[in-house]
Amino acid sequence: MQNKSIEKYFFDQFSSSREYDVFTPYGYKTILREYLQLIHTPSHRKIRVIDLGCGTGAFTRQFKRVFNGLNDYCGLDLSLQSVRMATKKSPGIHFCAGDIENCCFKDNVFDVVLFSGVLHHFIDMEPCMREAYRILRNGGCVLSYDPNIKNPLMWLYRHPSSPFFSNIGITENEHLLSPAEVTSTMEKAGFTNVTTHCKSGVTFKYIATELGRFLLPLYNIFETLLGLTPLQSKYGSFIIGYGEKRQKDE
């Protein structure tokens, strides 16, 4: 079970001084390009998008910019300080504080649910995914990205059994995921047409540790090159997840 007090404290402290915005423009572009190839939404009306675990809203803004800025956008996060910064930096997006395992929203109100790098903060992802399913309209979709345990550099930096592991900049809830875990969780929650694949080319502009910052240019070069090879399908740094809410009677 997630230790929510630790999550809240960590992100309240971080966002009290700066925004949680860790990817380079190229990194955001890499993820968003994958999303735009997957997503299918109604073209005849405005759609409603919710970013669950939005942090300070960095990814929410990026998605709004490239997808369709005229749609309705919302964000939800456990950290009140993060929500305050997101609201300040993101005009036109409604942010609120809350628990993504127990949302404040009614059933069947959103067309797209985003999990922007948050699922790996939960040992059991299923309650989050069931909430996503509940608040989605029929025909809506869920999209996620999270670090891949099979990526060698992610493993070296983020896995507790690695000799180079550091707990600086992460919470005790965090753990690396596998594509099979994400697929299984989406399917158990009721989603259909579930797909997961791995993707590299997600470059960073910030890492918490001093050694990590020193080595970051080398990591970004490796990431970019791996993203140009077939190896990324298994060893890519991030897992891209997608699922649809399709009721049986449709």
RONU-831329 format. One line per 2 residues: for each residue x, y, z of N, C-alpha, C, O, CB. Coordinates in steps of 0.001 Angstrom, whole numbers, padded with zeros to 6 digits, m for minus. Glycine has a CB too. Example, Ala and Ser with C-alpha at 12.3 -4.5 7.8 and 13.67 -1.06 7.14 Angstrom:
013190,m005690,007800,012300,m004500,007800,013200,m003300,007800,014236,m003319,008465,011308,m004473,009046 | 012850,m002250,007080,013670,m001060,007140,012900,000030,007870,013409,001138,008039,014084,m000598,005725
END
This chain:
000844,m001202,000000,000000,000000,000000,000876,001247,000000,001897,001293,000686,m000953,000009,001228 | 000480,002252,m000765,001283,003459,m000879,001299,004252,000427,000263,004455,001061,000760,004328,m002011
002495,004695,000813,002627,005611,001944,002380,007028,001429,003293,007677,000919,004045,005489,002623 | 001163,007495,001564,000762,008767,000965,001397,009966,001662,001666,010985,001025,m000743,008900,000998
001634,009852,002950,002229,010982,003671,003636,011269,003169,004041,012428,003081,002258,010704,005180 | 004384,010220,002838,005731,010404,002296,005676,011045,000914,006454,011950,000614,006473,009058,002227
004755,010576,000072,004589,011171,m001256,004250,012655,m001147,004855,013498,m001810,003493,010435,m002044 | 003289,012947,m000314,002839,014325,m000174,003966,015213,000338,004175,016310,m000179,001635,014401,000766
004691,014747,001349,005782,015545,001915,006874,015795,000874,007357,016918,000732,006378,014842,003148 | 007261,014737,000145,008341,014868,m000832,007994,015909,m001896,008799,016795,m002185,008631,013512,m001494
006794,015802,m002478,006456,016703,m003576,006043,018089,m003097,006206,019064,m003830,005348,016107,m004403 | 005518,018194,m001894,005284,019520,m001318,006602,020258,m001143,006707,021441,m001468,004551,019407,000035
007609,019554,m000629,008918,020171,m000415,009576,020545,m001734,010127,021637,m001869,009826,019232,000371 | 009522,019647,m002700,010169,019910,m003988,009538,021109,m004673,010243,022009,m005127,010084,018679,m004898
008217,021127,m004749,007528,022170,m005520,007388,023473,m004754,006871,024450,m005295,006162,021688,m005935 | 007834,023509,m003514,007826,024779,m002786,008895,025730,m003304,008813,026941,m003098,008031,024536,m001296
009917,025165,m003990,011009,026005,m004483,011148,026000,m006005,011689,026947,m006578,012302,025556,m003869 | 010664,024939,m006668,010807,024875,m008126,009794,023895,m008695,009226,023068,m007981,012249,024460,m008528
009586,024011,m009994,008640,023138,m010661,009239,021762,m010889,010437,021632,m011141,008196,023746,m011980 | 008393,020724,m010799,008839,019367,m011115,008695,019179,m012623,007634,018803,m013121,008012,018280,m010317
009776,019446,m013327,009779,019461,m014790,011132,018907,m015229,012091,019664,m015374,009526,020922,m015372 | 011218,017579,m015443,012522,016929,m015551,012950,016581,m016971,014126,016297,m017197,012516,015696,m014741
012033,016593,m017935,012383,016192,m019298,012836,017382,m020138,012439,018522,m019897,011196,015510,m019967 | 013671,017089,m021124,014013,018084,m022131,012846,018210,m023116,011969,017345,m023132,015335,017699,m022872
012814,019267,m023935,011783,019344,m024980,011768,018113,m025874,010699,017664,m026288,011996,020582,m025831 | 012941,017561,m026177,013014,016351,m026998,012383,015168,m026264,011712,014340,m026881,014478,016032,m027366
012599,015088,m024948,012004,014017,m024159,010487,014072,m024173,009823,013054,m024364,012503,014081,m022738 | 009940,015270,m023968,008482,015422,m024037,007967,015062,m025429,006953,014376,m025564,008070,016866,m023677
008657,015518,m026444,008228,015270,m027826,008182,013774,m028114,007289,013302,m028817,009171,015972,m028823 | 009141,013030,m027573,009194,011587,m027792,007952,010902,m027241,007336,010084,m027925,010448,010995,m027148
007579,011234,m026003,006395,010624,m025384,005128,011067,m026103,004264,010245,m026409,006311,010990,m023888 | 005019,012351,m026370,003803,012876,m026986,003584,012319,m028387,002445,012101,m028801,003859,014390,m027041
004658,012090,m029108,004532,011494,m030444,003919,010101,m030346,003091,009724,m031176,005911,011424,m031146 | 004324,009339,m029332,003741,008012,m029122,002264,008118,m028774,001450,007347,m029282,004491,007262,m028013
001914,009057,m027920,000521,009237,m027522,m000372,009591,m028706,m001462,009041,m028863,000418,010316,m026462 | 000104,010512,m029532,m000720,010975,m030650,m000963,009879,m031679,m001950,009927,m032413,m000065,012166,m031320
m000071,008891,m031740,m000275,007763,m032647,m001294,006774,m032100,m001880,006002,m032858,001042,007054,m032906 | m001505,006793,m030793,m002403,005835,m030155,m003815,006359,m029961,m004780,005599,m030041,m001845,005430,m028834
m003937,007638,m029710,m005195,008179,m029206,m006224,008351,m030318,m005899,008774,m031428,m004952,009511,m028516 | m007471,008015,m029996,m008596,008203,m030910,m009738,008817,m030106,m010257,008188,m029183,m009032,006843,m031587
m010124,010018,m030447,m011168,010720,m029698,m012178,011336,m030654,m011886,011495,m031839,m010554,011807,m028794 | m013354,011685,m030163,m014371,012301,m031031,m013871,013609,m031640,m013228,014413,m030965,m015662,012558,m030241
m014171,013809,m032904,m013750,015047,m033583,m014866,016078,m033633,m014633,017222,m034025,m013280,014738,m034999 | m016090,015687,m033236,m017237,016570,m033403,m017555,017377,m032143,m018507,018157,m032145,m018443,015762,m033803
m016790,017210,m031083,m017076,017949,m029860,m015805,018115,m029039,m014802,017441,m029270,m018161,017238,m029035 | m015871,019015,m028087,m014785,019133,m027129,m014676,017861,m026309,m015683,017240,m025968,m014993,020347,m026217
m013466,017484,m025999,m013292,016346,m025112,m012712,016818,m023789,m012138,017904,m023701,m012387,015278,m025756 | m012866,015998,m022774,m012362,016308,m021437,m011184,015399,m021119,m011269,014179,m021254,m013478,016151,m020371
m010090,016009,m020695,m008844,015301,m020402,m008488,015521,m018935,m008553,016648,m018444,m007687,015784,m021334 | m008111,014451,m018231,m007668,014565,m016847,m006291,013915,m016714,m006081,012790,m017168,m008694,013904,m015872
m005358,014632,m016090,m004026,014112,m015798,m003995,013742,m014320,m003951,014619,m013457,m002901,015159,m016154 | m004017,012431,m014027,m004034,011956,m012646,m002598,011798,m012145,m001809,011047,m012719,m004807,010610,m012531
m002271,012514,m011071,m000891,012570,m010600,m000103,013566,m011418,001013,013286,m011856,m000232,011190,m010665 | m000693,014733,m011621,m000173,015741,m012557,001050,016488,m012056,001723,017149,m012847,m001241,016730,m012868
001366,016403,m010746,002477,017175,m010217,002253,018664,m010402,001176,019180,m010105,003771,016757,m010882 | 003259,019344,m010886,003144,020787,m011111,002610,021117,m012506,002654,022270,m012936,004497,021452,m010911
002110,020110,m013205,001407,020362,m014461,002269,020456,m015701,001779,020851,m016759,000655,021593,m014338 | 003549,020101,m015601,004439,020251,m016755,003977,019400,m017938,003895,019893,m019063,005871,019872,m016371
003676,018124,m017686,003243,017266,m018794,001843,017638,m019259,001549,017563,m020452,003281,015792,m018379 | 000977,018039,m018334,m000387,018431,m018699,m000352,019565,m019720,m001087,019541,m020708,m001188,018861,m017445
000499,020551,m019479,000630,021681,m020413,001159,021232,m021771,000677,021678,m022812,001557,022750,m019827 | 002148,020351,m021751,002713,019857,m023007,001668,019106,m023824,001583,019271,m025041,003912,018948,m022730
000877,018284,m023149,m000164,017534,m023839,m001212,018482,m024413,m001642,018319,m025555,m000821,016522,m022888 | m001614,019453,m023638,m002599,020441,m024096,m002089,021191,m025324,m002853,021472,m026248,m002926,021436,m022968
m000814,021509,m025328,m000225,022286,m026427,m000250,021516,m027739,m000567,022090,m028781,001209,022677,m026089 | 000078,020226,m027709,000200,019479,m028965,m001086,018759,m029362,m001289,018456,m030538,001320,018474,m028852
m001957,018483,m028388,m003146,017696,m028713,m004253,018584,m029249,m004603,018503,m030426,m003636,016931,m027485 | m004802,019425,m028398,m005824,020379,m028829,m006098,021320,m027677,m006773,020955,m026714,m007133,019658,m029290
m005578,022528,m027774,m005702,023475,m026680,m007119,023944,m026402,m007363,024600,m025388,m004862,024642,m026958 | m008068,023617,m027292,m009448,024068,m027107,m010273,023085,m026277,m011395,023398,m025879,m010111,024278,m028457
m009725,021904,m026017,m010433,020938,m025188,m010401,021359,m023719,m009717,022316,m023359,m009822,019540,m025356 | m011140,020645,m022877,m011149,020926,m021444,m010120,020053,m020745,m010102,018835,m020920,m012554,020694,m020843
m009258,020691,m019945,m008163,019983,m019294,m008227,020168,m017784,m008518,021252,m017278,m006814,020470,m019832 | m007939,019052,m017068,m007901,019071,m015605,m006677,018287,m015134,m006120,017471,m015868,m009215,018473,m014998
m006277,018553,m013902,m005196,017795,m013288,m005500,017551,m011825,m006108,018390,m011161,m003858,018526,m013441 | m005079,016404,m011326,m005303,016037,m009924,m003993,015532,m009343,m003296,014731,m009966,m006426,014956,m009788
m003656,016008,m008131,m002428,015546,m007495,m002585,015565,m005984,m003343,016366,m005437,m001232,016414,m007922 | m001859,014673,m005314,m001912,014564,m003860,m001270,015764,m003175,m001666,016136,m002070,m001230,013288,m003409
m000286,016366,m003823,000471,017474,m003240,m000220,018808,m003483,m000348,019253,m004624,001884,017510,m003813 | m000658,019433,m002415,m001327,020731,m002544,m000369,021791,m003060,m000766,022663,m003832,m001914,021168,m001200
000888,021723,m002641,001867,022701,m003111,002104,022559,m004609,002268,023555,m005314,003188,022543,m002351 | 002121,021323,m005092,002267,021102,m006537,001075,021657,m007298,001231,022255,m008363,002430,019606,m006841
m000116,021459,m006749,m001335,021960,m007391,m001315,023484,m007454,m001722,024074,m008455,m002590,021474,m006632 | m000848,024105,m006403,m000760,025569,m006397,000177,026074,m007482,m000140,027030,m008189,m000290,026068,m005033
001343,025425,m007613,002282,025854,m008652,001720,025567,m010040,001866,026381,m010951,003640,025153,m008475 | 001073,024403,m010205,000476,024064,m011495,m000557,025105,m011903,m000600,025522,m013061,m000167,022675,m011440
m001385,025522,m010956,m002420,026527,m011234,m001799,027850,m011649,m002291,028524,m012554,m003314,026733,m010005 | m000715,028213,m010981,m000028,029466,m011288,000592,029456,m012680,000591,030474,m013372,001044,029736,m010255
001122,028304,m013087,001859,028224,m014337,001005,027795,m015528,001473,027817,m016666,002997,027277,m014179 | m000244,027407,m015273,m001031,026767,m016332,m002403,027395,m016495,m003401,026762,m016154,m001186,025292,m016045
m002491,028619,m017004,m003808,029213,m017238,m004609,028387,m018232,m004073,027890,m019222,m003667,030652,m017744 | m005887,028250,m017954,m006742,027485,m018847,m006865,026020,m018480,m007595,025278,m019137,m006235,027595,m020226
m006153,025585,m017425,m006257,024204,m016941,m006712,024253,m015489,m006196,025044,m014700,m004889,023434,m017081 | m007668,023417,m015141,m008172,023375,m013769,m007445,022281,m012992,m007464,021117,m013390,m009706,023132,m013750
m006807,022652,m011889,m006092,021693,m011054,m006743,021624,m009675,m007264,022616,m009165,m004596,022076,m010933 | m006701,020426,m009082,m007217,020264,m007722,m006411,019191,m007001,m005796,018329,m007628,m008728,019896,m007739
m006426,019261,m005676,m005711,018299,m004844,m006625,017124,m004532,m007813,017309,m004267,m005205,018961,m003539 | m006071,015913,m004562,m006865,014731,m004256,m006074,013461,m004469,m004935,013494,m004934,m008117,014703,m005100
m006681,012350,m004128,m006066,011030,m004185,m006522,010315,m005452,m007723,010129,m005653,m006421,010197,m002925 | m005600,009917,m006298,m005992,009294,m007563,m006507,007871,m007375,m007049,007286,m008314,m004821,009288,m008521
m006348,007308,m006188,m006970,006012,m005902,m008432,006162,m005481,m009182,005187,m005429,m006190,005286,m004808 | m008817,007391,m005184,m010189,007660,m004740,m010568,009062,m005204,m010588,010003,m004411,m010329,007524,m003175
m010864,009191,m006484,m011067,010506,m007104,m012367,011176,m006645,m013301,010526,m006177,m011073,010368,m008620 | m012383,012482,m006799,m013551,013270,m006430,m014527,013444,m007590,m015527,014148,m007454,m013117,014624,m005923
m014247,012808,m008735,m015050,013021,m009924,m016176,012001,m010047,m016082,010889,m009527,m014174,012970,m011150 | m017235,012391,m010737,m018359,011496,m010990,m017976,010445,m012031,m016931,010550,m012673,m019593,012293,m011460
m018819,009445,m012189,m018616,008416,m013202,m018769,009000,m014609,m019565,009914,m014824,m019608,007259,m012993 | m018005,008469,m015561,m018240,008710,m016998,m018187,010188,m017391,m019092,010685,m018062,m019586,008147,m017391
m017133,010888,m016976,m017071,012331,m017266,m015892,012743,m018148,m015877,013859,m018668,m017001,013095,m015978 | m014893,011852,m018328,m013711,012226,m019110,m013582,011335,m020349,m014069,010205,m020386,m012432,012124,m018242
m012910,011884,m021356,m012643,011142,m022589,m011229,010565,m022615,m010983,009544,m023258,m012852,012045,m023798 | m010306,011217,m021917,m008915,010770,m021865,m008412,010887,m020428,m008576,011926,m019789,m008018,011603,m022838
m007804,009822,m019931,m007123,009853,m018635,m005636,009647,m018874,m005234,008693,m019540,m007691,008765,m017661 | m004822,010542,m018330,m003369,010441,m018413,m002806,010041,m017056,m003223,010569,m016025,m002749,011777,m018889
m001860,009111,m017057,m001021,008836,m015895,000400,009213,m016308,001098,008412,m016930,m001123,007315,m015424 | 000824,010412,m015968,002115,010912,m016452,003225,010598,m015451,003569,011417,m014599,002044,012432,m016708
003771,009395,m015578,004896,008990,m014739,004542,008809,m013279,005346,009134,m012405,005981,009988,m014850 | 003345,008292,m012995,002903,008185,m011596,002625,006754,m011161,002667,006479,m009962,001661,009013,m011388
002345,005841,m012063,001953,004490,m011668,003058,003765,m010900,002769,002927,m010045,001571,003684,m012895 | 004318,004081,m011196,005409,003399,m010498,005562,003864,m009051,006442,003389,m008334,006711,003616,m011240
004714,004784,m008627,004670,005195,m007222,003705,004328,m006412,003504,004581,m005224,004263,006666,m007115 | 003108,003316,m007031,002126,002455,m006373,002547,000993,m006483,002792,000496,m007582,000726,002658,m006988
002631,000310,m005353,002907,m001123,m005371,001773,m001861,m006075,002007,m002759,m006884,003096,m001664,m003934 | 000554,m001471,m005758,m000633,m002030,m006412,m001252,m000931,m007268,m001831,000019,m006741,m001670,m002587,m005359
m001131,m001060,m008578,m001614,m000022,m009487,m003100,m000149,m009788,m003703,000773,m010338,m000836,m000066,m010775 | m003691,m001273,m009433,m005055,m001552,m009865,m006088,m000545,m009347,m006967,m000157,m010116,m005441,m002925,m009422
m006029,m000097,m008072,m007011,000907,m007639,m006976,002184,m008482,m008025,002758,m008777,m006773,001260,m006185 | m005783,002630,m008870,m005661,003810,m009739,m006322,003546,m011090,m007054,004386,m011614,m004173,004192,m009938
m006052,002368,m011641,m006559,002050,m012969,m008072,001862,m012950,m008752,002206,m013917,m005881,000795,m013509 | m008603,001319,m011856,m010055,001171,m011749,m010744,002528,m011654,m011843,002710,m012179,m010415,000315,m010532
m010101,003474,m010987,m010652,004824,m010939,m010630,005466,m012316,m011575,006155,m012701,m009876,005686,m009943 | m009557,005242,m013055,m009500,005751,m014428,m010642,005195,m015253,m011291,005928,m016000,m008159,005399,m015081
m010888,003905,m015121,m011980,003269,m015863,m013331,003861,m015454,m014189,004120,m016298,m011974,001743,m015629 | m013503,004069,m014154,m014787,004579,m013646,m015113,005969,m014179,m016254,006241,m014552,m014770,004612,m012125
m014118,006846,m014215,m014401,008237,m014583,m014380,008468,m016098,m014743,009547,m016567,m013394,009156,m013919 | m013955,007452,m016862,m013957,007570,m018317,m015342,007313,m018897,m016087,006461,m018414,m012953,006602,m018926
m015668,008065,m019938,m016855,007754,m020730,m016603,006502,m021561,m015458,006135,m021826,m017238,008946,m021642 | m017675,005863,m021961,m017550,004734,m022864,m016904,005214,m024170,m017332,006210,m024752,m018940,004078,m023130
m015889,004507,m024614,m015135,004926,m025790,m013907,005738,m025453,m013102,006044,m026333,m016009,005715,m026699 | m013750,006098,m024166,m012578,006861,m023744,m011347,005975,m023636,m011427,004756,m023790,m012845,007544,m022411
m010195,006609,m023366,m008945,005850,m023298,m008058,006335,m022162,m008193,007460,m021681,m008193,005948,m024620 | m007159,005471,m021750,m006156,005783,m020742,m004784,005677,m021387,m004542,004793,m022209,m006274,004834,m019510
m003879,006587,m021008,m002508,006599,m021504,m001558,006751,m020320,m001834,007499,m019383,m002296,007745,m022539 | m000433,006032,m020371,000522,006113,m019266,001948,006015,m019776,002206,005479,m020854,000254,005010,m018239
002877,006545,m018975,004300,006267,m019196,004988,006102,m017841,004716,006853,m016904,004977,007410,m020029 | 005875,005119,m017745,006594,004830,m016513,007915,004158,m016831,008048,003551,m017894,005751,003948,m015582
008917,004246,m015925,010245,003689,m016189,010239,002166,m016278,009542,001481,m015530,011208,004125,m015111 | 011030,001665,m017209,011087,000247,m017556,012216,m000452,m016799,013371,m000033,m016869,011275,000073,m019071
011875,m001516,m016078,012878,m002245,m015291,013923,m002925,m016179,015022,m003229,m015714,012193,m003289,m014411 | 013594,m003165,m017446,014525,m003852,m018344,015536,m002910,m018991,016482,m003370,m019630,013756,m004573,m019420
015352,m001616,m018838,016317,m000669,m019380,017572,m000681,m018511,017467,m000473,m017302,015710,000761,m019458 | 018754,m000918,m019081,019962,m001091,m018259,020320,000122,m017407,020732,m000036,m016258,021122,m001417,m019143
020171,001328,m017949,020545,002506,m017171,019508,002829,m016106,019857,003273,m015013,020733,003702,m018088 | 018238,002608,m016418,017213,002771,m015387,017474,001812,m014228,017357,002186,m013061,015804,002534,m015976
017827,000573,m014564,018108,m000425,m013535,019306,000001,m012688,019259,m000072,m011460,018367,m001802,m014176 | 020367,000440,m013340,021571,000836,m012601,021309,001996,m011651,021842,002033,m010542,022675,001213,m013570
020494,002932,m012086,020276,004145,m011295,019140,004001,m010297,019185,004597,m009221,019995,005309,m012206 | 018107,003207,m010640,016877,003218,m009856,016541,001917,m009134,015620,001896,m008317,015760,003564,m010735
017263,000833,m009413,016905,m000437,m008776,017703,m000639,m007488,018924,m000480,m007498,017147,m001614,m009742 | 017040,m000986,m006378,017730,m001117,m005083,018878,m002113,m005073,019799,m001970,m004269,016749,m001517,m004039
018853,m003116,m005941,019927,m004105,m005960,021139,m003657,m006777,022155,m004351,m006803,019406,m005408,m006508 | 021043,m002513,m007437,022165,m001998,m008217,023224,m001393,m007295,022877,m000751,m006304,021677,m000949,m009236
024514,m001587,m007606,025569,m000971,m006790,025595,000554,m006911,026226,001230,m006099,026923,m001533,m007189 | 024921,001089,m007906,024898,002540,m008114,023576,003169,m007673,023328,004348,m007927,025150,002857,m009581
022742,002387,m007021,021427,002891,m006595,021582,004040,m005598,022434,004002,m004710,020589,001753,m005967 | 020744,005057,m005764,020660,006161,m004808,019193,006464,m004556,018388,006491,m005486,021412,007429,m005330
018849,006693,m003287,017463,007042,m002963,017236,008544,m002939,016163,009008,m002553,017077,006452,m001626 | 018246,009306,m003351,018091,010762,m003438,017146,011096,m004582,017326,010615,m005701,019467,011463,m003641
016152,011908,m004307,015238,012353,m005351,014101,011412,m005657,013342,011650,m006597,015986,012587,m006575 | 013958,010336,m004879,012837,009429,m005066,012199,009154,m003712,012788,009453,m002673,013292,008109,m005747
011009,008592,m003720,010340,008217,m002472,010402,006697,m002306,010700,005969,m003253,008857,008717,m002460 | 010118,006238,m001101,010195,004803,m000827,009129,004002,m001572,009216,002777,m001656,010065,004557,000658
008129,004689,m002108,007068,004003,m002851,007481,003616,m004260,006884,002717,m004853,005846,004872,m002916 | 008487,004274,m004801,008810,004110,m006218,009496,002784,m006527,010316,002294,m005750,009688,005241,m006671
009145,002219,m007666,009795,001001,m008147,009640,000936,m009659,008682,001471,m010217,009193,m000270,m007468 | 010587,000277,m010315,010541,000136,m011764,009480,m000883,m012160,009223,m001841,m011431,011916,m000278,m012312
008866,m000669,m013320,007788,m001533,m013786,008217,m002322,m015019,009217,m002009,m015665,006536,m000706,m014096 | 007434,m003352,m015326,007606,m004106,m016572,006373,m003896,m017439,005299,m003605,m016913,007839,m005629,m016291
006502,m004038,m018758,005324,m003921,m019628,004222,m004898,m019251,003040,m004565,m019338,005721,m004144,m021072 | 004601,m006109,m018831,003600,m007114,m018470,002757,m006660,m017279,001556,m006927,m017229,004281,m008448,m018150
003389,m005970,m016314,002648,m005469,m015153,001616,m004426,m015572,000476,m004447,m015109,003612,m004870,m014118 | 002026,m003522,m016447,001111,m002469,m016890,m000045,m003075,m017681,m001202,m002708,m017475,001858,m001421,m017746
000268,m004000,m018583,m000768,m004662,m019375,m001767,m005386,m018477,m002979,m005234,m018632,m000135,m005650,m020360 | m001251,m006167,m017546,m002109,m006942,m016652,m003017,m006038,m015829,m004196,m006341,m015645,m001264,m007810,m015728
m002472,m004924,m015330,m003260,m004012,m014500,m004387,m003382,m015303,m005514,m003287,m014818,m002367,m002922,m013904 | m004097,m002953,m016519,m005135,m002351,m017354,m006242,m003351,m017666,m007425,m003016,m017609,m004529,m001819,m018654
m005852,m004581,m017996,m006850,m005591,m018345,m007701,m005973,m017143,m008907,m006172,m017283,m006171,m006830,m018914 | m007095,m006079,m015967,m007852,m006408,m014758,m008862,m005309,m014417,m009928,m005584,m013866,m006897,m006628,m013578
m008517,m004067,m014750,m009423,m002948,m014469,m010579,m002880,m015458,m011527,m002124,m015247,m008655,m001638,m014492 | m010515,m003663,m016540,m011608,m003700,m017502,m011302,m003124,m018857,m012157,m003160,m019741,m012747,m002998,m016956
m010105,m002588,m019056,m009769,m001974,m020340,m009580,m003030,m021432,m009140,m004150,m021171,m008498,m001126,m020205 | m009921,m002646,m022644,m009745,m003503,m023810,m008781,m002839,m024788,m008390,m001685,m024610,m011107,m003795,m024494
m008403,m003595,m025831,m007424,m003100,m026820,m006177,m002542,m026134,m005620,m001529,m026556,m008060,m002012,m027711 | m005756,m003217,m025078,m004603,m002761,m024299,m003314,m003023,m025075,m003110,m004111,m025614,m004557,m003467,m022918
m002459,m002019,m025122,m001136,m002185,m025720,m000097,m001546,m024807,m000344,m000505,m024197,m001080,m001559,m027148 | 001050,m002174,m024722,002201,m001558,m024049,003425,m001775,m024927,003600,m002840,m025519,002424,m002160,m022607
004255,m000766,m025001,005518,m000923,m025701,006548,m000013,m025034,006196,000934,m024330,005369,m000593,m027223 | 007806,m000312,m025263,008892,000455,m024639,009452,001469,m025629,009477,001241,m026839,010018,m000487,m024141
009893,002579,m025088,010369,003675,m025933,011562,004367,m025290,011540,004688,m024101,009243,004690,m026192 | 012599,004594,m026081,013726,005403,m025648,013708,006736,m026395,012868,006966,m027265,015065,004657,m025881
014644,007598,m026041,014650,008946,m026583,014019,009938,m025636,013813,011100,m025986,013938,008980,m027902 | 013708,009471,m024416,013114,010358,m023401,014258,010950,m022589,014649,010409,m021555,012089,009583,m022467
014781,012052,m023066,015956,012664,m022443,015564,013576,m021284,014489,014176,m021272,016753,013454,m023479 | 016470,013661,m020310,016238,014423,m019076,017061,015714,m019069,018142,015794,m019652,016586,013566,m017840
016504,016722,m018383,017280,017929,m018120,017626,018076,m016646,018413,018947,m016274,016519,019149,m018590 | 017034,017217,m015798,017302,017297,m014366,017311,015908,m013751,016427,015093,m014015,016261,018183,m013666
018327,015644,m012923,018400,014456,m012069,018866,014914,m010699,019699,015814,m010594,019365,013360,m012668 | 018337,014304,m009653,018534,014836,m008308,019963,014684,m007795,020453,015567,m007091,017594,014161,m007362
020647,013582,m008127,021968,013349,m007546,023050,014128,m008291,022927,014416,m009481,022296,011855,m007560 | 024104,014459,m007563,025206,015200,m008166,025914,014371,m009234,026255,014889,m010298,026202,015632,m007092
026139,013070,m008951,026765,012194,m009936,025873,012041,m011157,026352,012031,m012291,027069,010822,m009325 | 024573,011922,m010918,023637,011803,m012024,023675,013008,m012943,023633,012864,m014165,022245,011610,m011500
023754,014187,m012367,023824,015409,m013187,025115,015464,m013996,025129,015935,m015133,023715,016658,m012298 | 026193,014978,m013398,027484,014960,m014097,027436,014023,m015303,027994,014322,m016359,028611,014530,m013136
026754,012875,m015127,026700,011866,m016189,025501,012036,m017122,025346,011280,m018081,026662,010488,m015577 | 024668,013012,m016847,023430,013170,m017609,023651,013329,m019115,022903,012732,m019889,022675,014358,m017092
024639,014104,m019567,024846,014202,m021020,025114,012847,m021673,024646,012595,m022783,026004,015138,m021314 | 025864,011969,m020992,026129,010637,m021534,024858,009797,m021563,024606,009067,m022521,027209,009928,m020710
024057,009910,m020496,022789,009192,m020470,021906,009620,m021638,021315,008778,m022315,022064,009429,m019137 | 021816,010924,m021871,020950,011427,m022943,021426,010980,m024320,020611,010721,m025206,020884,012948,m022892
022732,010889,m024502,023262,010376,m025773,022865,008907,m025945,022402,008503,m027012,024815,010532,m025828 | 023048,008116,m024890,022668,006708,m024933,021182,006554,m025233,020786,005733,m026061,023012,006021,m023609
020367,007351,m024551,018910,007322,m024741,018533,007613,m026188,017710,006913,m026778,018230,008336,m023812 | 019130,008629,m026742,018810,009033,m028103,019204,007950,m029102,018443,007634,m030017,019508,010345,m028445
020406,007380,m028921,020875,006336,m029842,020041,005060,m029708,019698,004436,m030712,022359,006021,m029582 | 019712,004671,m028471,018895,003477,m028277,017525,003648,m028928,016939,002688,m029430,018739,003171,m026780
017025,004876,m028913,015735,005162,m029518,015724,005027,m031028,014660,005048,m031646,015307,006528,m029148 | 016884,004891,m031621,016989,004727,m033069,017159,003276,m033477,017301,002979,m034663,018143,005537,m033597
017146,002363,m032507,017396,000954,m032791,016190,000093,m032430,015343,000525,m031647,018630,000472,m032032 | 016094,m001124,m032989,015008,m002044,m032623,015077,m002502,m031166,014082,m002987,m030627,015037,m003257,m033531
016229,m002357,m030528,016386,m002794,m029138,015461,m002063,m028181,015147,m002567,m027103,017811,m002602,m028697 | 015020,m000857,m028581,014169,m000091,m027678,012831,m000776,m027418,012183,m000499,m026408,013934,001288,m028243
012407,m001671,m028323,011123,m002331,m028135,011102,m003177,m026862,010035,m003433,m026304,010802,m003199,m029342 | 012269,m003608,m026405,012375,m004379,m025164,013066,m003590,m024065,012688,m003687,m022897,013125,m005676,m025412
014087,m002803,m024432,014934,m002168,m023438,014750,m000649,m023351,015505,000022,m022648,016363,m002480,m023737 | 013768,m000110,m024049,013512,001321,m023978,013278,001780,m022551,012785,001009,m021728,012323,001683,m024836
013617,003002,m022250,013608,003479,m020859,012213,003640,m020276,012034,003538,m019063,014326,004791,m020771 | 011218,003893,m021131,009866,004113,m020624,008862,003180,m021286,008947,002872,m022474,009450,005561,m020844
007903,002739,m020467,006799,001908,m020945,005632,002824,m021298,005170,003597,m020458,006377,000842,m019872 | 005163,002741,m022516,003996,003495,m022955,002792,002551,m022904,002783,001505,m023554,004204,004091,m024402
001777,002935,m022123,000601,002098,m021984,m000636,002753,m022567,m000784,003974,m022529,000371,001768,m020538 | m001526,001926,m023109,m002768,002424,m023710,m003873,001392,m023516,m003645,000191,m023660,m002571,002738,m025226
m005073,001869,m023186,m006232,000999,m023087,m007502,001777,m023358,m007534,002999,m023214,m006296,000341,m021715 | m008561,001061,m023754,m009848,001695,m024082,m010954,001173,m023177,m010937,000018,m022752,m010216,001446,m025557
m011910,002040,m022893,m013103,001624,m022161,m014190,001345,m023192,m014763,002263,m023779,m013562,002719,m021118 | m014456,000083,m023394,m015487,m000335,m024335,m016453,m001263,m023621,m016096,m002394,m023292,m014868,m001028,m025577
m017659,m000806,m023382,m018631,m001629,m022689,m019141,m002745,m023605,m019193,m002587,m024824,m019798,m000768,m022188 | m019509,m003859,m023006,m019872,m005045,m023772,m021082,m004854,m024666,m021220,m005517,m025694,m020127,m006173,m022847
m021961,m003940,m024268,m023184,m003773,m025043,m023035,m002804,m026206,m024002,m002509,m026908,m024284,m003306,m024150 | m021783,m002299,m026409,m021579,m001362,m027530,m021182,m002132,m028781,m020965,m001530,m029833,m020492,m000303,m027181
END
